[in-house]
Every structure is written in structure tokens, then in C-alpha cells.
Amino acid sequence: MGSVIGRVALPLTASAAQLAAALVVLGPPGWSDAWDFFGSRSPTFTAALAASRLTVTAIAALMVVWALGRAMRAAARGVAGRRRETVAGAAVLATGLLILAAGLGHHLTAPSVDLGGGSVKEASQAVAR
């Protein structure tokens, strides 16, 4: 019985921790900017960052839902399969690496402004965006 609880509780705890980590590291997704990225003909850098935050957060939330589904199935049947446990572990690992990569990219890159060949007015407008 303890083995079944461990197989159910660990993925649920890990996926919940990943969702919390995604929200802490990346911040809450900017919904309007993210939808601007998906719907606009010329998305901005801010919209692209918001869309990536939304995507990573959505994947982490789906992992929590998946772990909850596995927990409910295991509670109903009383068993958790080994193969699904391996798939769940791989999915949790992949999601964690995605959060790590997105967080590093988010914190290490700053938007750059190309000032070559433009006027001071154009540069000021680019920085204001």
C-alpha cells in the first residue's frame, strides 16, 4: 500500500512544485500580451515572452491535471502501473527542464535595441516600446 501511495503522491507533488516554480521563476503569464502574440501580424518582443510564459505555465498545469487523474485512477483501481510511472517520470523531467531553460532565458536575456542607421527620435521610440 505504501508503494502505491508513493507512486501516486510523488508525481502529484513534483508536478505541483513545477507549477509553483514556473509561476515564481517566470511570473504570471500576461494574458493580453500572449493573445496579442498569437493574433497579431507583427508580435512584439513582450508578446513573445508572454506567450512563452503562458505556454510553459500551461504545460506545468497540464502535468498537475495529469497527476490528479492518475491519483484518482489509482484510488479507484488500487494500482498504479509501472509503465505509466516511467512515462510520468519522463514527462515531469522534461517539464522541469523546460521550466529551467525558460527561466534561464527569461533572466539572462534583455531586449536589445538596434540603433544602427536611425535617428535619435527613432531610437527613443524603440526604447519606449
Backbone as CSV, one residue per row, in Angstrom:
resi,resn,N_x,N_y,N_z,CA_x,CA_y,CA_z,C_x,C_y,C_z
1,MET,0.828,-1.199,0.000,0.000,0.000,0.000,0.868,1.258,0.000
2,GLY,1.950,1.273,0.776,2.838,2.431,0.823,3.498,2.700,-0.516
3,SER,3.766,1.626,-1.255,4.363,1.763,-2.577,3.412,2.462,-3.543
4,VAL,2.135,2.110,-3.458,1.133,2.728,-4.331,0.978,4.205,-3.984
5,ILE,0.977,4.512,-2.698,0.861,5.916,-2.277,2.066,6.711,-2.768
6,GLY,3.246,6.122,-2.681,4.449,6.794,-3.165,4.406,7.027,-4.667
7,ARG,3.888,6.038,-5.398,3.810,6.169,-6.856,2.777,7.200,-7.275
8,VAL,1.815,7.478,-6.425,0.781,8.458,-6.746,1.156,9.829,-6.186
9,ALA,1.650,9.864,-4.965,1.937,11.138,-4.298,3.154,11.845,-4.898
10,LEU,4.165,11.090,-5.285,5.377,11.716,-5.815,5.123,12.491,-7.112
11,PRO,4.461,11.902,-8.127,4.191,12.696,-9.334,3.291,13.906,-9.058
12,LEU,2.330,13.731,-8.152,1.437,14.845,-7.821,2.216,15.966,-7.143
13,THR,3.085,15.620,-6.204,3.905,16.621,-5.513,4.894,17.281,-6.476
14,ALA,5.524,16.475,-7.320,6.507,17.023,-8.271,5.855,17.958,-9.276
15,SER,4.699,17.588,-9.789,4.049,18.452,-10.780,3.527,19.736,-10.136
16,ALA,3.042,19.649,-8.905,2.599,20.860,-8.203,3.782,21.784,-7.924
17,ALA,4.924,21.193,-7.558,6.129,22.001,-7.326,6.597,22.663,-8.620
18,GLN,6.459,21.961,-9.746,6.845,22.548,-11.027,5.934,23.700,-11.414
19,LEU,4.651,23.562,-11.168,3.732,24.671,-11.464,4.081,25.880,-10.604
20,ALA,4.352,25.644,-9.331,4.752,26.750,-8.453,6.067,27.360,-8.918
21,ALA,7.017,26.534,-9.318,8.307,27.043,-9.805,8.126,27.862,-11.071
22,ALA,7.274,27.409,-11.964,7.028,28.165,-13.199,6.446,29.535,-12.886
23,LEU,5.522,29.588,-11.933,4.917,30.875,-11.581,5.901,31.789,-10.857
24,VAL,6.777,31.213,-10.038,7.759,32.030,-9.313,8.867,32.511,-10.247
25,VAL,9.407,31.600,-11.046,10.549,31.937,-11.901,10.139,32.843,-13.056
26,LEU,9.052,32.500,-13.719,8.646,33.254,-14.904,7.639,34.348,-14.608
27,GLY,6.992,34.268,-13.477,5.928,35.220,-13.166,4.634,34.785,-13.837
28,PRO,3.541,35.406,-13.445,2.273,35.032,-14.065,2.265,35.440,-15.540
29,PRO,1.652,34.622,-16.374,1.631,34.967,-17.800,0.762,36.199,-18.043
30,GLY,1.216,37.066,-18.934,0.421,38.231,-19.327,-0.577,37.811,-20.403
31,TRP,-1.821,37.623,-20.023,-2.819,37.064,-20.945,-3.003,37.910,-22.185
32,SER,-3.154,39.223,-22.019,-3.420,40.070,-23.192,-2.217,40.110,-24.130
33,ASP,-1.013,40.189,-23.559,0.186,40.174,-24.408,0.359,38.834,-25.113
34,ALA,0.052,37.749,-24.402,0.175,36.420,-25.019,-0.807,36.269,-26.172
35,TRP,-2.042,36.703,-25.983,-3.019,36.608,-27.073,-2.650,37.547,-28.208
36,ASP,-1.996,38.660,-27.890,-1.512,39.563,-28.931,-0.467,38.865,-29.794
37,PHE,0.367,38.050,-29.164,1.371,37.300,-29.915,0.717,36.317,-30.888
38,PHE,-0.311,35.622,-30.435,-0.946,34.619,-31.282,-1.843,35.232,-32.347
39,GLY,-2.384,36.422,-32.099,-3.335,37.003,-33.032,-2.821,38.139,-33.891
40,SER,-1.674,38.697,-33.549,-1.156,39.869,-34.259,-0.320,39.463,-35.463
41,ARG,-0.317,40.319,-36.461,0.531,40.080,-37.635,1.994,40.418,-37.351
42,SER,2.226,41.331,-36.428,3.598,41.698,-36.067,3.725,41.723,-34.542
43,PRO,3.958,40.541,-33.938,4.060,40.475,-32.474,5.326,41.167,-31.977
44,THR,5.230,41.694,-30.781,6.361,42.373,-30.158,7.175,41.383,-29.320
45,PHE,8.328,41.829,-28.870,9.178,41.011,-28.010,8.459,40.708,-26.700
46,THR,7.754,41.685,-26.163,6.995,41.495,-24.928,5.910,40.448,-25.124
47,ALA,5.245,40.487,-26.268,4.203,39.499,-26.552,4.794,38.100,-26.690
48,ALA,5.972,37.990,-27.286,6.622,36.681,-27.425,7.009,36.116,-26.063
49,LEU,7.530,36.958,-25.179,7.859,36.497,-23.827,6.605,36.066,-23.073
50,ALA,5.539,36.832,-23.202,4.286,36.481,-22.525,3.730,35.161,-23.065
51,ALA,3.844,34.942,-24.361,3.364,33.692,-24.952,4.201,32.512,-24.464
52,SER,5.508,32.696,-24.331,6.342,31.596,-23.825,6.024,31.310,-22.360
53,ARG,5.794,32.344,-21.565,5.402,32.135,-20.166,4.072,31.404,-20.080
54,LEU,3.126,31.801,-20.928,1.810,31.150,-20.946,1.949,29.679,-21.338
55,THR,2.778,29.381,-22.320,2.957,28.001,-22.783,3.587,27.132,-21.691
56,VAL,4.630,27.622,-21.052,5.298,26.844,-20.003,4.359,26.642,-18.810
57,THR,3.631,27.683,-18.430,2.695,27.566,-17.319,1.566,26.595,-17.657
58,ALA,1.085,26.631,-18.892,0.024,25.707,-19.309,0.514,24.259,-19.280
59,ILE,1.743,24.021,-19.715,2.298,22.659,-19.675,2.413,22.184,-18.229
60,ALA,2.889,23.049,-17.344,3.010,22.675,-15.931,1.630,22.408,-15.317
61,ALA,0.634,23.206,-15.683,-0.731,22.988,-15.178,-1.298,21.671,-15.708
62,LEU,-1.013,21.352,-16.971,-1.467,20.072,-17.523,-0.820,18.892,-16.798
63,MET,0.428,19.058,-16.383,1.093,17.993,-15.628,0.397,17.768,-14.281
64,VAL,-0.077,18.844,-13.641,-0.808,18.707,-12.376,-2.125,17.972,-12.623
65,VAL,-2.825,18.346,-13.692,-4.092,17.687,-14.020,-3.859,16.203,-14.317
66,TRP,-2.796,15.909,-15.059,-2.472,14.517,-15.374,-2.178,13.728,-14.094
67,ALA,-1.398,14.312,-13.191,-1.076,13.631,-11.933,-2.330,13.420,-11.092
68,LEU,-3.235,14.390,-11.089,-4.503,14.222,-10.368,-5.322,13.093,-10.979
69,GLY,-5.352,13.019,-12.300,-6.062,11.926,-12.969,-5.478,10.577,-12.619
70,ARG,-4.159,10.487,-12.590,-3.502,9.230,-12.196,-3.828,8.873,-10.756
71,ALA,-3.870,9.875,-9.881,-4.177,9.619,-8.473,-5.605,9.109,-8.320
72,MET,-6.535,9.698,-9.058,-7.928,9.247,-8.976,-8.084,7.834,-9.539
73,ARG,-7.389,7.547,-10.653,-7.441,6.195,-11.225,-6.844,5.175,-10.260
74,ALA,-5.712,5.528,-9.656,-5.068,4.611,-8.711,-5.947,4.392,-7.484
75,ALA,-6.650,5.441,-7.043,-7.545,5.286,-5.895,-8.730,4.392,-6.248
76,ALA,-9.226,4.514,-7.466,-10.359,3.690,-7.888,-9.944,2.237,-8.099
77,ARG,-8.779,2.008,-8.695,-8.318,0.653,-9.002,-7.428,0.070,-7.912
78,GLY,-6.763,0.929,-7.180,-5.858,0.460,-6.144,-4.471,0.092,-6.655
79,VAL,-4.183,0.376,-7.936,-2.890,0.008,-8.511,-2.432,1.123,-9.440
80,ALA,-1.140,1.341,-9.490,-0.549,2.264,-10.463,0.467,1.474,-11.279
81,GLY,0.345,1.516,-12.589,1.203,0.719,-13.460,2.623,1.235,-13.534
82,ARG,3.572,0.316,-13.707,4.987,0.687,-13.798,5.293,1.454,-15.077
83,ARG,4.688,1.050,-16.189,4.980,1.727,-17.456,4.507,3.175,-17.409
84,ARG,3.336,3.390,-16.884,2.833,4.770,-16.775,3.682,5.584,-15.814
85,GLU,4.222,4.918,-14.813,5.098,5.597,-13.864,6.354,6.097,-14.590
86,THR,6.892,5.291,-15.493,8.071,5.686,-16.258,7.747,6.851,-17.181
87,VAL,6.602,6.801,-17.846,6.183,7.895,-18.725,5.966,9.165,-17.914
88,ALA,5.341,9.039,-16.752,5.106,10.202,-15.897,6.422,10.810,-15.433
89,GLY,7.379,9.955,-15.064,8.687,10.456,-14.635,9.397,11.199,-15.751
90,ALA,9.326,10.657,-16.960,9.955,11.328,-18.105,9.273,12.656,-18.403
91,ALA,7.954,12.683,-18.286,7.213,13.930,-18.543,7.536,14.984,-17.487
92,VAL,7.633,14.571,-16.232,7.981,15.516,-15.158,9.395,16.045,-15.364
93,LEU,10.315,15.172,-15.748,11.687,15.598,-16.021,11.738,16.587,-17.184
94,ALA,11.035,16.286,-18.259,11.019,17.180,-19.429,10.413,18.532,-19.075
95,THR,9.336,18.522,-18.294,8.709,19.791,-17.892,9.648,20.596,-17.002
96,GLY,10.327,19.935,-16.097,11.293,20.628,-15.238,12.423,21.255,-16.030
97,LEU,12.934,20.519,-17.013,13.992,21.072,-17.863,13.488,22.246,-18.692
98,LEU,12.236,22.161,-19.155,11.642,23.269,-19.907,11.517,24.516,-19.038
99,ILE,11.075,24.339,-17.801,10.964,25.478,-16.879,12.344,26.065,-16.604
100,LEU,13.326,25.207,-16.403,14.690,25.676,-16.158,15.219,26.466,-17.352
101,ALA,15.050,25.940,-18.548,15.528,26.633,-19.749,14.794,27.954,-19.962
102,ALA,13.480,27.949,-19.777,12.708,29.185,-19.951,13.089,30.216,-18.902
103,GLY,13.306,29.766,-17.676,13.711,30.683,-16.611,15.075,31.292,-16.867
104,LEU,16.012,30.457,-17.299,17.341,30.976,-17.617,17.272,31.964,-18.773
105,GLY,16.527,31.614,-19.806,16.374,32.525,-20.942,15.708,33.820,-20.533
106,HIS,14.723,33.717,-19.652,13.985,34.901,-19.198,14.871,35.824,-18.367
107,HIS,15.719,35.253,-17.537,16.539,36.073,-16.642,17.873,36.503,-17.240
108,LEU,18.364,35.800,-18.241,19.671,36.130,-18.792,19.620,37.028,-20.022
109,THR,18.502,37.060,-20.721,18.423,37.883,-21.928,17.648,39.159,-21.642
110,ALA,18.139,40.213,-22.223,17.456,41.502,-22.123,17.150,41.948,-23.555
111,PRO,16.025,42.604,-23.739,15.724,43.062,-25.089,16.777,44.058,-25.563
112,SER,17.210,43.901,-26.786,18.221,44.809,-27.324,17.578,45.712,-28.368
113,VAL,18.144,46.868,-28.493,17.648,47.851,-29.451,18.752,48.098,-30.468
114,ASP,18.436,47.939,-31.739,19.388,48.185,-32.813,19.320,49.664,-33.171
115,LEU,20.413,50.387,-32.951,20.428,51.819,-33.202,21.189,52.174,-34.471
116,GLY,21.559,51.192,-35.242,22.338,51.461,-36.453,21.498,52.108,-37.541
117,GLY,21.957,53.258,-38.042,21.329,53.908,-39.190,20.058,54.676,-38.887
118,GLY,19.706,54.879,-37.642,18.475,55.589,-37.318,18.756,56.906,-36.630
119,SER,17.704,57.648,-36.397,17.846,58.938,-35.725,17.652,58.756,-34.223
120,VAL,17.921,59.801,-33.480,17.732,59.773,-32.035,16.245,59.615,-31.719
121,LYS,15.393,60.230,-32.504,13.945,60.116,-32.315,13.494,58.664,-32.490
122,GLU,13.992,57.991,-33.528,13.630,56.593,-33.760,14.132,55.707,-32.624
123,ALA,15.323,56.013,-32.126,15.879,55.237,-31.018,15.046,55.417,-29.760
124,SER,14.629,56.635,-29.492,13.789,56.899,-28.322,12.462,56.166,-28.421
125,GLN,11.885,56.125,-29.605,10.633,55.415,-29.802,10.830,53.908,-29.633
126,ALA,11.956,53.370,-30.086,12.219,51.939,-29.950,12.418,51.577,-28.491
127,VAL,13.097,52.431,-27.723,13.325,52.162,-26.312,12.013,52.273,-25.541
128,ALA,11.138,53.183,-25.940,9.856,53.364,-25.259,8.935,52.182,-25.436
129,ARG,9.118,51.405,-26.532,8.263,50.222,-26.745,8.623,49.211,-25.753
